[in-house]
Amino acid sequence: MASTEPGTGATTTETDGSRGSSKVKLARNMSGALLFFYVLGDVLGSGIYALIGLVAGEVGGAFWTAFALGIAVALVTGLAYAELVTRYPVAAGAALYIAKAFKNQFFTFVVTFCMLAAIVSASGALALTFGGEYFKEFFIWPTLAVAVGFVAVLSLVNYRGISETAVSNAVMTVVEVSGLLIVLATGVAVVVMGDAKYEQVVDFKGEGSIALAILGGAALSFFAMTGFENAANVPEETKNATKVFPKALLGGMATAGVLYVLVAISTALVADYDSIAGSEGALLEVVKQGPFGIPPWLFAAIALIAVTNTCLVTMVTQSRILYGMANEDVVPQVFAKVHPKRRTPWVGILFTFIMVVGLLLAAGAEVETLASASVVFLLFIYGLVIISALKLRGDEEHPDASFHAPTPLLYLGLLGNAGLLFYTIQDDPSLLLYCGGLLGVGLVLYAVHRLAGQRTSTAG
């Protein structure tokens, strides 16, 4: 019996030979090279377009150091993912690792919802970026109004049935990378012409501790490195996953990280610090002050395409997480409802829209606040993944793994995640309110589902 997965167009085949039907396994069509580009495309999202100016405002002209630290912590976290994937090469990711390590259903639900909350927060930050300085190259409209409208349009696209093909993803990735390459070329040009602002590259903000400034910038820049965890959901579709996964994952992350650091250095070499510090369109200033005469509207269009692509993918993911959690009997079954014509999880899409818009209104239109909230959730999850990697090394079910992360580096990564998490919350205590509110929504869903299940059992 063949069935089509709602909203994806993917077909699975089931064989009814007994009470428990067996599904055909996923096709292993992804090579190591394709996996590398999959990781690279996931990480090279629009975070750098949104946050580079905010990171500069935290650190000073030497803000590339913050990107380097954030990338280092992300890479060590990637080591834990690489080891766990070779131990459990199935499509499940962090939720599976934490479930096996802690063996607690409620805790697994909390972690899964934290991932959903991180994605909701990221969508809000990206929506505000869309409505900010890049959009204002075309229309001077209120940022919050544009952001809400942007989320509404993407929700409608999601409702109609969006299918991200390999071709469209490749095109969008090329567009995103082209913008970054323009920045790099601009940096090289000012060096060759003798107009580079070398003093800015080594200049830190005069006030406060340099170390704390770098730590604060690293916490923000970490947002730009997220996305690599999505690769942990495709090992069942990767050829020889246990061998190729570590190299592809870490290689893709490292490549993206090097590109980000070079973009940060180029930005400091080209643009006046005062024009980029705290700006949500800092890369646009690089183009305006560079020697190539590239029309600002053209670069703004590239940035808007990058933001649109990333935000659309994250919003599709949100609704599918709710749909999957409902099918796993974790949240109320209403989220498993599929529109009879569109074949999309319309309840999950509507709920996602409400959550993102609600967070936009509550956050007071602050990109930094929403990005930081997303980072708080992800740092919490990443820390638990590292702990899971250490705990599961004695797992008798899968005693052997083709990749073993250096234990000292895992402990260093755990310390790095904890340090960034602590600093992020300490720097903005209001994040506890936002994160607590989102997590509270999840706990309400869990409680409603449990009560409904108990009533059903009693009625039966």
C-alpha positions as CSV (number, residue, x, y, z in Angstrom):
1,M,0.0,0.0,0.0
2,A,1.6,3.3,-1.1
3,S,1.0,6.5,0.8
4,T,2.2,10.1,0.3
5,E,3.6,12.0,3.2
6,P,1.5,15.2,3.7
7,G,3.2,18.3,2.5
8,T,6.3,16.7,1.1
9,G,5.2,14.7,-1.9
10,A,7.4,11.8,-0.7
11,T,6.0,8.3,-1.2
12,T,6.5,5.4,1.2
13,T,5.5,1.8,0.6
14,E,4.0,-0.5,3.2
15,T,3.6,-4.2,3.1
16,D,0.6,-5.5,5.0
17,G,1.5,-9.0,6.1
18,S,0.6,-8.8,9.7
19,R,-0.8,-6.5,12.3
20,G,2.3,-4.4,12.2
21,S,3.0,-3.3,8.6
22,S,6.6,-2.9,7.6
23,K,7.8,0.1,5.7
24,V,10.4,0.1,3.0
25,K,13.6,1.7,4.2
26,L,14.7,5.1,3.0
27,A,16.8,5.1,-0.2
28,R,20.5,5.7,0.3
29,N,21.0,8.2,-2.5
30,M,23.2,10.8,-0.7
31,S,27.0,10.5,-1.3
32,G,29.6,11.9,1.0
33,A,30.1,14.9,-1.4
34,L,26.4,15.6,-1.5
35,L,26.2,15.4,2.3
36,F,29.1,17.9,2.5
37,F,27.1,20.4,0.4
38,Y,23.9,19.6,2.4
39,V,25.7,20.6,5.6
40,L,27.3,23.7,3.9
41,G,23.9,24.8,2.6
42,D,22.3,24.4,6.0
43,V,24.9,26.4,7.8
44,L,25.3,29.1,5.1
45,G,21.9,30.6,5.9
46,S,21.0,34.2,6.4
47,G,22.3,34.5,10.0
48,I,25.4,36.3,8.8
49,Y,23.3,38.8,6.9
50,A,21.3,39.5,10.0
51,L,23.9,39.5,12.8
52,I,27.3,40.7,11.7
53,G,26.6,44.3,12.6
54,L,25.1,43.3,16.0
55,V,28.3,41.2,16.7
56,A,30.4,44.2,15.7
57,G,28.5,46.3,18.2
58,E,29.3,43.9,21.0
59,V,33.0,43.5,20.2
60,G,34.4,46.3,18.1
61,G,36.2,46.2,14.8
62,A,37.9,43.0,15.7
63,F,34.5,41.2,15.8
64,W,36.0,38.4,13.6
65,T,37.4,37.0,16.9
66,A,33.9,36.5,18.2
67,F,32.9,34.5,15.0
68,A,36.1,32.4,15.4
69,L,35.1,31.5,19.0
70,G,31.5,30.8,18.2
71,I,32.6,28.6,15.3
72,A,35.1,26.7,17.5
73,V,32.4,25.9,20.0
74,A,30.0,24.8,17.2
75,L,32.7,22.5,15.7
76,V,33.3,20.8,19.0
77,T,29.6,20.2,19.3
78,G,29.7,18.8,15.7
79,L,32.2,16.2,17.0
80,A,29.6,14.9,19.4
81,Y,27.0,14.7,16.6
82,A,29.5,12.9,14.3
83,E,30.2,10.2,17.0
84,L,26.5,9.7,17.8
85,V,25.5,9.4,14.1
86,T,28.1,6.6,13.6
87,R,26.7,4.9,16.6
88,Y,23.0,5.4,15.7
89,P,22.8,6.0,11.9
90,V,19.1,6.6,11.8
91,A,16.9,9.6,11.0
92,A,16.1,11.0,14.4
93,G,18.9,13.4,15.6
94,A,19.2,15.0,19.1
95,A,15.8,13.7,20.4
96,L,17.0,10.0,19.8
97,Y,20.4,10.6,21.4
98,I,18.9,12.3,24.5
99,A,16.1,9.7,24.8
100,K,18.7,6.8,24.8
101,A,21.0,8.6,27.2
102,F,18.4,9.8,29.8
103,K,15.6,7.3,29.2
104,N,12.9,9.7,30.2
105,Q,9.9,10.3,27.9
106,F,8.9,13.7,29.4
107,F,12.5,15.0,29.2
108,T,12.7,13.9,25.6
109,F,9.5,15.8,24.9
110,V,10.9,18.9,26.6
111,V,14.1,18.7,24.5
112,T,12.1,18.2,21.3
113,F,9.9,21.2,22.0
114,C,13.0,23.2,22.9
115,M,14.1,22.5,19.3
116,L,10.7,23.7,18.0
117,A,11.0,26.9,20.2
118,A,14.5,27.5,18.8
119,I,13.2,27.4,15.3
120,V,10.2,29.7,16.1
121,S,12.6,32.2,17.7
122,A,14.9,32.0,14.6
123,S,12.0,32.5,12.3
124,G,11.0,35.7,14.2
125,A,14.6,37.0,14.0
126,L,14.7,36.3,10.3
127,A,11.3,38.0,9.7
128,L,12.5,41.1,11.4
129,T,15.7,41.1,9.4
130,F,13.6,40.8,6.2
131,G,11.6,43.9,7.2
132,G,14.7,45.9,8.3
133,E,17.4,47.7,6.4
134,Y,17.5,45.5,3.4
135,F,13.8,45.9,2.7
136,K,14.0,49.6,3.3
137,E,16.2,49.9,0.1
138,F,12.9,49.4,-1.7
139,F,10.1,50.6,0.6
140,I,10.2,52.6,3.9
141,W,7.6,50.6,5.7
142,P,7.4,49.7,9.5
143,T,9.7,46.8,10.2
144,L,7.3,45.0,12.5
145,A,4.4,45.3,10.0
146,V,6.5,43.9,7.2
147,A,7.8,41.1,9.4
148,V,4.2,40.0,10.3
149,G,3.2,40.2,6.7
150,F,6.2,38.2,5.7
151,V,5.4,35.4,8.1
152,A,1.8,35.4,6.9
153,V,2.9,35.1,3.3
154,L,5.3,32.2,4.1
155,S,2.6,30.5,6.1
156,L,0.2,30.7,3.1
157,V,3.0,29.2,0.8
158,N,3.5,26.5,3.4
159,Y,-0.3,25.8,3.5
160,R,-0.5,25.5,-0.3
161,G,2.2,22.8,-0.2
162,I,5.9,23.8,-0.5
163,S,8.3,21.2,-1.8
164,E,11.9,22.1,-1.5
165,T,13.6,20.4,-4.4
166,A,17.4,19.9,-4.8
167,V,17.4,22.4,-7.7
168,S,15.6,25.2,-5.8
169,N,17.8,24.6,-2.8
170,A,20.9,24.8,-4.9
171,V,19.8,28.0,-6.6
172,M,19.0,29.7,-3.3
173,T,22.3,28.5,-1.8
174,V,24.2,30.0,-4.8
175,V,22.3,33.3,-4.3
176,E,23.3,33.3,-0.6
177,V,26.9,32.5,-1.3
178,S,27.1,35.1,-4.1
179,G,26.3,37.9,-1.6
180,L,29.1,36.7,0.7
181,L,31.6,36.4,-2.2
182,I,30.8,40.0,-3.2
183,V,31.8,41.0,0.3
184,L,35.0,39.0,0.1
185,A,35.9,40.5,-3.3
186,T,35.3,43.9,-1.9
187,G,37.7,43.2,0.9
188,V,40.4,42.0,-1.4
189,A,39.9,45.1,-3.6
190,V,40.4,47.6,-0.9
191,V,43.6,45.8,0.2
192,V,44.9,45.8,-3.3
193,M,44.0,49.5,-3.7
194,G,45.6,50.4,-0.4
195,D,42.4,51.7,1.2
196,A,41.9,48.9,3.8
197,K,41.1,49.9,7.4
198,Y,43.7,47.6,9.0
199,E,43.4,49.4,12.4
200,Q,39.7,48.3,12.7
201,V,40.6,44.6,12.3
202,V,42.5,44.6,15.6
203,D,40.4,47.2,17.4
204,F,38.2,46.2,20.4
205,K,35.7,48.4,22.2
206,G,37.4,50.5,24.7
207,E,35.0,49.9,27.5
208,G,34.9,46.8,29.7
209,S,36.8,43.5,29.3
210,I,37.9,42.4,25.9
211,A,37.3,38.7,26.9
212,L,33.7,39.4,27.9
213,A,33.2,41.4,24.7
214,I,34.4,38.5,22.6
215,L,32.2,36.1,24.6
216,G,29.2,38.3,24.1
217,G,29.8,38.5,20.4
218,A,30.4,34.8,20.2
219,A,27.0,34.1,21.8
220,L,25.4,36.1,19.0
221,S,27.6,34.7,16.1
222,F,26.7,31.2,17.2
223,F,23.3,31.8,15.6
224,A,25.0,32.0,12.2
225,M,26.5,28.5,12.7
226,T,23.3,26.7,13.6
227,G,21.7,24.3,11.0
228,F,24.3,21.7,11.1
229,E,22.2,19.6,13.5
230,N,19.7,19.0,10.6
231,A,22.2,16.7,9.0
232,A,21.7,14.2,11.9
233,N,18.3,13.5,10.3
234,V,19.6,12.1,7.0
235,P,22.1,9.3,7.9
236,E,19.6,6.6,6.7
237,E,19.7,8.3,3.2
238,T,23.5,8.5,3.1
239,K,25.7,5.9,1.5
240,N,28.2,4.3,3.9
241,A,27.0,6.9,6.5
242,T,29.2,5.6,9.4
243,K,32.3,6.3,7.5
244,V,31.6,9.5,5.4
245,F,29.4,11.3,7.9
246,P,32.1,12.7,10.2
247,K,34.2,14.1,7.4
248,A,31.2,15.6,5.5
249,L,29.7,17.1,8.7
250,L,32.9,18.6,10.1
251,G,34.2,19.6,6.7
252,G,31.0,21.5,5.8
253,M,30.9,23.2,9.2
254,A,34.6,24.2,8.9
255,T,34.2,25.5,5.4
256,A,31.2,27.7,6.4
257,G,33.1,28.9,9.5
258,V,36.2,29.9,7.5
259,L,33.9,31.8,5.0
260,Y,32.2,33.6,7.9
261,V,35.5,34.7,9.5
262,L,36.8,36.0,6.1
263,V,33.5,37.9,5.6
264,A,33.9,39.5,9.0
265,I,37.4,40.5,8.3
266,S,36.4,41.9,4.9
267,T,33.6,43.9,6.5
268,A,36.1,45.5,9.0
269,L,38.6,46.3,6.3
270,V,36.0,48.1,4.1
271,A,33.2,49.8,6.2
272,D,33.5,52.5,8.8
273,Y,32.9,50.9,12.2
274,D,30.3,53.5,13.2
275,S,28.2,52.6,10.1
276,I,28.1,48.9,10.8
277,A,28.1,48.6,14.7
278,G,24.6,47.5,15.7
279,S,23.3,47.6,12.1
280,E,21.0,44.8,10.9
281,G,22.2,45.6,7.3
282,A,25.9,45.8,7.9
283,L,26.9,43.9,4.7
284,L,24.9,46.4,2.7
285,E,27.2,49.1,4.1
286,V,30.2,47.1,2.8
287,V,28.7,47.2,-0.7
288,K,27.9,51.0,-0.5
289,Q,31.4,51.9,0.7
290,G,33.3,49.5,-1.6
291,P,34.9,50.4,-4.9
292,F,32.8,48.2,-7.2
293,G,29.8,50.5,-7.5
294,I,27.3,47.6,-7.1
295,P,23.8,49.0,-6.8
296,P,22.7,48.7,-3.1
297,W,19.3,47.5,-4.2
298,L,20.9,44.5,-6.0
299,F,22.7,43.4,-2.9
300,A,19.6,44.1,-0.8
301,A,17.7,41.8,-3.1
302,I,20.3,39.0,-2.6
303,A,20.0,39.4,1.1
304,L,16.2,39.3,1.0
305,I,16.3,36.1,-1.1
306,A,18.7,34.5,1.4
307,V,16.4,35.5,4.4
308,T,13.3,34.3,2.6
309,N,14.8,30.9,1.8
310,T,16.1,30.2,5.3
311,C,12.9,31.4,7.0
312,L,10.7,29.4,4.7
313,V,12.6,26.2,5.4
314,T,12.5,26.8,9.2
315,M,8.7,27.5,9.1
316,V,8.2,24.3,7.1
317,T,10.2,22.4,9.7
318,Q,8.2,23.8,12.6
319,S,4.8,22.6,11.2
320,R,6.3,19.2,10.4
321,I,7.8,18.8,13.9
322,L,4.3,19.4,15.3
323,Y,2.8,17.0,12.8
324,G,5.4,14.3,13.6
325,M,5.0,14.8,17.4
326,A,1.3,14.3,17.0
327,N,1.8,11.1,15.0
328,E,4.1,9.9,17.8
329,D,1.3,10.6,20.3
330,V,3.3,13.3,22.1
331,V,1.1,16.3,21.5
332,P,-2.7,16.5,20.8
333,Q,-3.8,14.7,17.7
334,V,-5.3,17.9,16.2
335,F,-1.8,18.7,15.0
336,A,-1.8,15.6,12.8
337,K,-4.7,17.0,10.8
338,V,-3.9,17.3,7.1
339,H,-5.9,19.5,4.7
340,P,-7.8,17.1,2.3
341,K,-6.9,19.0,-0.8
342,R,-3.5,20.6,-0.1
343,R,-2.2,17.6,1.8
344,T,-0.4,19.9,4.3
345,P,-0.6,19.9,8.1
346,W,-2.7,23.1,8.3
347,V,-3.3,23.1,12.0
348,G,0.4,22.9,12.7
349,I,1.0,25.7,10.1
350,L,-1.6,27.9,11.7
351,F,-0.3,27.3,15.2
352,T,3.3,28.0,14.0
353,F,2.1,31.3,12.5
354,I,0.4,32.3,15.8
355,M,3.5,31.5,17.8
356,V,5.9,33.4,15.5
357,V,3.7,36.5,15.3
358,G,3.0,36.4,19.1
359,L,6.7,36.3,19.7
360,L,7.3,39.1,17.3
361,L,4.8,41.3,19.2
362,A,6.1,40.3,22.6
363,A,9.8,40.8,21.7
364,G,9.2,44.4,20.7
365,A,10.8,44.0,17.2
366,E,14.3,43.1,18.4
367,V,16.3,40.9,16.1
368,E,19.0,40.4,18.8
369,T,16.5,39.3,21.4
370,L,14.9,36.6,19.2
371,A,18.3,35.4,17.9
372,S,19.6,35.2,21.4
373,A,16.4,33.2,22.5
374,S,17.1,30.7,19.7
375,V,20.7,30.4,20.8
376,V,19.7,29.8,24.4
377,F,17.5,26.8,23.4
378,L,20.1,25.4,21.0
379,L,23.0,25.7,23.5
380,F,20.9,23.8,26.0
381,I,20.2,21.1,23.4
382,Y,23.8,21.0,22.2
383,G,25.1,20.6,25.7
384,L,22.8,17.7,26.3
385,V,24.0,16.1,23.0
386,I,27.6,16.2,24.2
387,I,26.6,14.7,27.5
388,S,24.7,12.0,25.6
389,A,27.8,11.2,23.6
390,L,29.8,10.7,26.7
391,K,27.1,8.6,28.5
392,L,26.4,6.4,25.5
393,R,30.0,5.2,25.0
394,G,29.2,2.2,27.1
395,D,25.9,1.4,25.2
396,E,25.9,-2.4,24.7
397,E,23.4,-2.1,21.8
398,H,25.9,-0.3,19.6
399,P,29.3,-0.8,21.3
400,D,31.3,0.2,18.2
401,A,31.4,3.5,16.4
402,S,33.6,4.3,13.4
403,F,34.4,7.8,14.8
404,H,35.4,8.7,18.4
405,A,35.6,12.3,19.3
406,P,38.5,13.2,21.6
407,T,37.2,13.2,25.1
408,P,39.0,16.3,26.3
409,L,37.5,18.2,23.4
410,L,34.0,17.1,24.3
411,Y,34.4,18.3,27.8
412,L,35.8,21.6,26.4
413,G,32.8,21.8,24.1
414,L,30.5,21.3,27.1
415,L,32.2,24.0,28.9
416,G,32.0,26.3,25.9
417,N,28.3,25.7,25.4
418,A,27.6,26.3,29.1
419,G,29.7,29.5,29.1
420,L,27.9,30.9,26.1
421,L,24.6,29.9,27.6
422,F,25.4,31.5,31.0
423,Y,26.7,34.7,29.4
424,T,23.7,35.1,27.0
425,I,21.2,34.8,29.9
426,Q,23.2,37.0,32.2
427,D,23.6,39.7,29.5
428,D,19.8,39.8,28.9
429,P,17.8,38.3,31.7
430,S,14.6,39.0,29.9
431,L,15.4,36.0,27.7
432,L,14.3,33.8,30.6
433,L,10.8,35.4,30.1
434,Y,10.7,34.7,26.4
435,C,12.2,31.2,26.6
436,G,10.0,30.4,29.6
437,G,6.9,31.5,27.8
438,L,7.6,29.4,24.8
439,L,8.4,26.4,26.9
440,G,5.2,27.0,28.9
441,V,3.3,26.6,25.6
442,G,4.9,23.2,25.2
443,L,4.1,22.1,28.7
444,V,0.5,23.1,28.2
445,L,0.3,21.0,25.0
446,Y,1.8,18.1,26.9
447,A,-0.6,18.4,29.8
448,V,-3.6,18.7,27.5
449,H,-2.5,15.6,25.6
450,R,-2.0,13.6,28.7
451,L,-5.4,14.6,30.1
452,A,-7.1,13.7,26.9
453,G,-5.3,10.4,26.9
454,Q,-6.4,9.6,30.4
455,R,-10.1,10.5,29.6
456,T,-10.0,8.3,26.6
457,S,-8.6,5.4,28.7
458,T,-11.2,5.9,31.3
459,A,-14.0,6.1,28.7
460,G,-12.7,2.9,27.2
